[in-house]
Amino acid sequence: MRSFIIFWFIILALFNTGKEVKAITSGFINVEATADSSGVVPTINGLLSKTLNDEFGVEAFFLITKGWEEVYAGPTWTPLEGLTLGLSAGTQRVDKGDFEPRFTTSVLANYEGFSFLGNFEWDLTGVDGMWYKAIAAYQVTTWLKLGIEGRRHKGIGPHLALAIGETQVTAWVTWVPFDPERKSDIARTMAGIKYSF
């Protein structure tokens, strides 16, 4: 627990640079559920991101779900307009066990209505500890985004996101009938509400 508290103090220090720079803070809170024939599993996750200048920033992420918790933070780099790369380190805990190291790389790309978000996570256990999420989408209208999403242990399928009025809230759903690792033949639906700031 002490290391967890120290880790959060480091994250807070990253977001409080104390310098007079034109920093932009943004992020999101996402509440989602995965449903299949075995039941519904709720998840909450969030991201806090701060740009330090046109090229560099920092971000922190957390996720809590049944039997799993993780938190990590690290630098981001924007080499081109519309492209941001991230590399973070943090901790994970499985089934209320010990905290163990976890790492992630991320890519966020936007170009003329098209967007791609990719995360690749790993720990020290090898292939079993690897996880990915990728969403490629197109902004059809100001309120509708269509695409495809893939997540390890969930599957791949169509993704739809609807902006709710003039708010910063988005409702989204992904149907995942296909799992390339074939760990399960169960079709799943993932849905959530995301508040961005």
Contacts in CASP RR format, 6 or more apart in sequence:
PFRMAT RR
TARGET T0000
AUTHOR 0000-0000-0000
METHOD contacts of the structure
MODEL  1
MRSFIIFWFIILALFNTGKEVKAITSGFINVEATADSSGVVPTINGLLSK
TLNDEFGVEAFFLITKGWEEVYAGPTWTPLEGLTLGLSAGTQRVDKGDFE
PRFTTSVLANYEGFSFLGNFEWDLTGVDGMWYKAIAAYQVTTWLKLGIEG
RRHKGIGPHLALAIGETQVTAWVTWVPFDPERKSDIARTMAGIKYSF
3 91 0 8 1.000
3 99 0 8 1.000
4 71 0 8 1.000
4 91 0 8 1.000
4 99 0 8 1.000
7 71 0 8 1.000
7 73 0 8 1.000
7 90 0 8 1.000
7 91 0 8 1.000
8 71 0 8 1.000
10 73 0 8 1.000
11 60 0 8 1.000
11 71 0 8 1.000
11 73 0 8 1.000
14 50 0 8 1.000
14 58 0 8 1.000
14 60 0 8 1.000
14 73 0 8 1.000
14 74 0 8 1.000
15 25 0 8 1.000
15 48 0 8 1.000
15 50 0 8 1.000
15 58 0 8 1.000
15 60 0 8 1.000
17 23 0 8 1.000
17 52 0 8 1.000
21 52 0 8 1.000
21 53 0 8 1.000
22 53 0 8 1.000
23 50 0 8 1.000
23 51 0 8 1.000
23 52 0 8 1.000
24 50 0 8 1.000
24 51 0 8 1.000
25 48 0 8 1.000
25 49 0 8 1.000
25 50 0 8 1.000
26 49 0 8 1.000
26 50 0 8 1.000
26 196 0 8 1.000
26 197 0 8 1.000
27 46 0 8 1.000
27 47 0 8 1.000
27 48 0 8 1.000
27 49 0 8 1.000
27 196 0 8 1.000
27 197 0 8 1.000
28 46 0 8 1.000
28 47 0 8 1.000
28 194 0 8 1.000
28 195 0 8 1.000
28 196 0 8 1.000
28 197 0 8 1.000
29 44 0 8 1.000
29 45 0 8 1.000
29 46 0 8 1.000
29 194 0 8 1.000
29 195 0 8 1.000
30 44 0 8 1.000
30 45 0 8 1.000
30 46 0 8 1.000
30 192 0 8 1.000
30 193 0 8 1.000
30 194 0 8 1.000
30 195 0 8 1.000
31 42 0 8 1.000
31 43 0 8 1.000
31 44 0 8 1.000
31 192 0 8 1.000
31 193 0 8 1.000
31 194 0 8 1.000
32 42 0 8 1.000
32 43 0 8 1.000
32 44 0 8 1.000
32 45 0 8 1.000
32 190 0 8 1.000
32 191 0 8 1.000
32 192 0 8 1.000
32 193 0 8 1.000
33 40 0 8 1.000
33 41 0 8 1.000
33 42 0 8 1.000
33 43 0 8 1.000
33 190 0 8 1.000
33 191 0 8 1.000
33 192 0 8 1.000
34 40 0 8 1.000
34 41 0 8 1.000
34 43 0 8 1.000
34 154 0 8 1.000
34 188 0 8 1.000
34 189 0 8 1.000
34 190 0 8 1.000
35 41 0 8 1.000
35 188 0 8 1.000
35 189 0 8 1.000
35 190 0 8 1.000
35 191 0 8 1.000
36 184 0 8 1.000
36 186 0 8 1.000
36 187 0 8 1.000
36 188 0 8 1.000
36 189 0 8 1.000
37 186 0 8 1.000
38 186 0 8 1.000
41 65 0 8 1.000
41 66 0 8 1.000
42 65 0 8 1.000
42 66 0 8 1.000
43 63 0 8 1.000
43 64 0 8 1.000
43 65 0 8 1.000
44 63 0 8 1.000
44 64 0 8 1.000
44 65 0 8 1.000
45 61 0 8 1.000
45 62 0 8 1.000
45 63 0 8 1.000
45 64 0 8 1.000
46 61 0 8 1.000
46 62 0 8 1.000
46 63 0 8 1.000
47 59 0 8 1.000
47 60 0 8 1.000
47 61 0 8 1.000
48 59 0 8 1.000
48 60 0 8 1.000
48 61 0 8 1.000
49 57 0 8 1.000
49 58 0 8 1.000
49 59 0 8 1.000
49 60 0 8 1.000
49 76 0 8 1.000
50 57 0 8 1.000
50 58 0 8 1.000
50 59 0 8 1.000
51 57 0 8 1.000
51 76 0 8 1.000
51 78 0 8 1.000
52 58 0 8 1.000
54 78 0 8 1.000
55 77 0 8 1.000
55 78 0 8 1.000
55 79 0 8 1.000
56 75 0 8 1.000
56 76 0 8 1.000
56 77 0 8 1.000
56 78 0 8 1.000
57 75 0 8 1.000
57 76 0 8 1.000
57 77 0 8 1.000
57 78 0 8 1.000
58 73 0 8 1.000
58 74 0 8 1.000
58 75 0 8 1.000
58 76 0 8 1.000
59 73 0 8 1.000
59 74 0 8 1.000
59 76 0 8 1.000
59 86 0 8 1.000
59 88 0 8 1.000
60 71 0 8 1.000
60 72 0 8 1.000
60 73 0 8 1.000
60 74 0 8 1.000
60 88 0 8 1.000
61 70 0 8 1.000
61 71 0 8 1.000
61 72 0 8 1.000
61 73 0 8 1.000
61 88 0 8 1.000
61 104 0 8 1.000
62 69 0 8 1.000
62 70 0 8 1.000
62 71 0 8 1.000
63 69 0 8 1.000
63 70 0 8 1.000
63 71 0 8 1.000
67 94 0 8 1.000
67 95 0 8 1.000
67 96 0 8 1.000
68 92 0 8 1.000
68 93 0 8 1.000
68 94 0 8 1.000
68 95 0 8 1.000
69 92 0 8 1.000
69 93 0 8 1.000
70 90 0 8 1.000
70 91 0 8 1.000
70 92 0 8 1.000
70 93 0 8 1.000
70 102 0 8 1.000
70 121 0 8 1.000
71 90 0 8 1.000
71 91 0 8 1.000
72 88 0 8 1.000
72 89 0 8 1.000
72 90 0 8 1.000
72 91 0 8 1.000
72 102 0 8 1.000
72 103 0 8 1.000
72 104 0 8 1.000
73 88 0 8 1.000
73 89 0 8 1.000
73 90 0 8 1.000
74 86 0 8 1.000
74 87 0 8 1.000
74 88 0 8 1.000
74 89 0 8 1.000
75 86 0 8 1.000
75 87 0 8 1.000
75 88 0 8 1.000
76 84 0 8 1.000
76 85 0 8 1.000
76 86 0 8 1.000
76 106 0 8 1.000
77 84 0 8 1.000
77 85 0 8 1.000
77 86 0 8 1.000
78 84 0 8 1.000
78 85 0 8 1.000
79 85 0 8 1.000
82 108 0 8 1.000
82 109 0 8 1.000
82 110 0 8 1.000
82 111 0 8 1.000
83 107 0 8 1.000
83 108 0 8 1.000
83 109 0 8 1.000
84 106 0 8 1.000
84 107 0 8 1.000
84 108 0 8 1.000
84 109 0 8 1.000
85 105 0 8 1.000
85 106 0 8 1.000
85 107 0 8 1.000
86 104 0 8 1.000
86 105 0 8 1.000
86 106 0 8 1.000
86 107 0 8 1.000
87 103 0 8 1.000
87 104 0 8 1.000
87 105 0 8 1.000
87 106 0 8 1.000
88 103 0 8 1.000
88 104 0 8 1.000
88 105 0 8 1.000
88 106 0 8 1.000
89 101 0 8 1.000
89 102 0 8 1.000
89 103 0 8 1.000
90 101 0 8 1.000
90 102 0 8 1.000
90 103 0 8 1.000
91 99 0 8 1.000
91 100 0 8 1.000
91 101 0 8 1.000
91 102 0 8 1.000
92 99 0 8 1.000
92 100 0 8 1.000
92 101 0 8 1.000
92 102 0 8 1.000
92 123 0 8 1.000
93 99 0 8 1.000
93 100 0 8 1.000
94 100 0 8 1.000
100 123 0 8 1.000
100 124 0 8 1.000
101 123 0 8 1.000
101 124 0 8 1.000
102 121 0 8 1.000
102 122 0 8 1.000
102 123 0 8 1.000
103 121 0 8 1.000
103 122 0 8 1.000
103 123 0 8 1.000
104 119 0 8 1.000
104 120 0 8 1.000
104 121 0 8 1.000
104 122 0 8 1.000
105 119 0 8 1.000
105 120 0 8 1.000
106 117 0 8 1.000
106 118 0 8 1.000
106 119 0 8 1.000
106 120 0 8 1.000
107 116 0 8 1.000
107 117 0 8 1.000
107 118 0 8 1.000
108 115 0 8 1.000
108 116 0 8 1.000
108 117 0 8 1.000
108 118 0 8 1.000
109 115 0 8 1.000
109 116 0 8 1.000
113 138 0 8 1.000
113 139 0 8 1.000
114 136 0 8 1.000
114 137 0 8 1.000
114 138 0 8 1.000
114 139 0 8 1.000
115 135 0 8 1.000
115 136 0 8 1.000
115 137 0 8 1.000
115 138 0 8 1.000
115 139 0 8 1.000
115 145 0 8 1.000
116 134 0 8 1.000
116 135 0 8 1.000
116 136 0 8 1.000
116 137 0 8 1.000
117 133 0 8 1.000
117 134 0 8 1.000
117 135 0 8 1.000
118 132 0 8 1.000
118 133 0 8 1.000
118 134 0 8 1.000
118 135 0 8 1.000
119 132 0 8 1.000
119 133 0 8 1.000
119 134 0 8 1.000
120 130 0 8 1.000
120 131 0 8 1.000
120 132 0 8 1.000
121 129 0 8 1.000
121 130 0 8 1.000
121 131 0 8 1.000
121 132 0 8 1.000
122 129 0 8 1.000
122 130 0 8 1.000
122 131 0 8 1.000
123 129 0 8 1.000
130 152 0 8 1.000
131 151 0 8 1.000
131 152 0 8 1.000
131 153 0 8 1.000
132 150 0 8 1.000
132 151 0 8 1.000
132 152 0 8 1.000
133 149 0 8 1.000
133 150 0 8 1.000
133 151 0 8 1.000
133 152 0 8 1.000
134 149 0 8 1.000
134 150 0 8 1.000
134 151 0 8 1.000
135 147 0 8 1.000
135 148 0 8 1.000
135 149 0 8 1.000
135 150 0 8 1.000
135 159 0 8 1.000
136 147 0 8 1.000
136 148 0 8 1.000
137 145 0 8 1.000
137 146 0 8 1.000
137 147 0 8 1.000
137 148 0 8 1.000
137 159 0 8 1.000
137 161 0 8 1.000
138 145 0 8 1.000
138 146 0 8 1.000
138 147 0 8 1.000
139 145 0 8 1.000
140 146 0 8 1.000
142 163 0 8 1.000
143 162 0 8 1.000
143 163 0 8 1.000
143 165 0 8 1.000
144 160 0 8 1.000
144 161 0 8 1.000
144 162 0 8 1.000
144 163 0 8 1.000
145 159 0 8 1.000
145 160 0 8 1.000
145 161 0 8 1.000
145 162 0 8 1.000
145 163 0 8 1.000
146 158 0 8 1.000
146 159 0 8 1.000
146 160 0 8 1.000
146 161 0 8 1.000
147 158 0 8 1.000
147 159 0 8 1.000
147 160 0 8 1.000
148 156 0 8 1.000
148 157 0 8 1.000
148 158 0 8 1.000
148 159 0 8 1.000
149 156 0 8 1.000
149 157 0 8 1.000
149 158 0 8 1.000
149 159 0 8 1.000
149 174 0 8 1.000
149 176 0 8 1.000
149 190 0 8 1.000
150 156 0 8 1.000
150 157 0 8 1.000
150 174 0 8 1.000
150 176 0 8 1.000
151 176 0 8 1.000
151 190 0 8 1.000
152 181 0 8 1.000
153 179 0 8 1.000
153 181 0 8 1.000
153 183 0 8 1.000
154 176 0 8 1.000
154 179 0 8 1.000
154 188 0 8 1.000
154 190 0 8 1.000
155 176 0 8 1.000
155 178 0 8 1.000
155 179 0 8 1.000
155 180 0 8 1.000
155 188 0 8 1.000
156 176 0 8 1.000
156 178 0 8 1.000
156 179 0 8 1.000
156 180 0 8 1.000
157 174 0 8 1.000
157 175 0 8 1.000
157 176 0 8 1.000
157 177 0 8 1.000
157 178 0 8 1.000
158 174 0 8 1.000
158 175 0 8 1.000
159 172 0 8 1.000
159 173 0 8 1.000
159 174 0 8 1.000
160 172 0 8 1.000
160 173 0 8 1.000
160 174 0 8 1.000
161 170 0 8 1.000
161 171 0 8 1.000
161 172 0 8 1.000
162 170 0 8 1.000
162 171 0 8 1.000
162 172 0 8 1.000
163 169 0 8 1.000
163 170 0 8 1.000
164 170 0 8 1.000
164 171 0 8 1.000
168 195 0 8 1.000
168 196 0 8 1.000
168 197 0 8 1.000
169 193 0 8 1.000
169 194 0 8 1.000
169 195 0 8 1.000
169 196 0 8 1.000
170 193 0 8 1.000
170 194 0 8 1.000
170 196 0 8 1.000
171 191 0 8 1.000
171 192 0 8 1.000
171 193 0 8 1.000
171 194 0 8 1.000
172 191 0 8 1.000
172 192 0 8 1.000
172 193 0 8 1.000
172 194 0 8 1.000
173 189 0 8 1.000
173 190 0 8 1.000
173 191 0 8 1.000
173 192 0 8 1.000
174 189 0 8 1.000
174 190 0 8 1.000
174 191 0 8 1.000
175 187 0 8 1.000
175 188 0 8 1.000
175 189 0 8 1.000
176 187 0 8 1.000
176 188 0 8 1.000
176 189 0 8 1.000
176 190 0 8 1.000
177 187 0 8 1.000
179 185 0 8 1.000
END
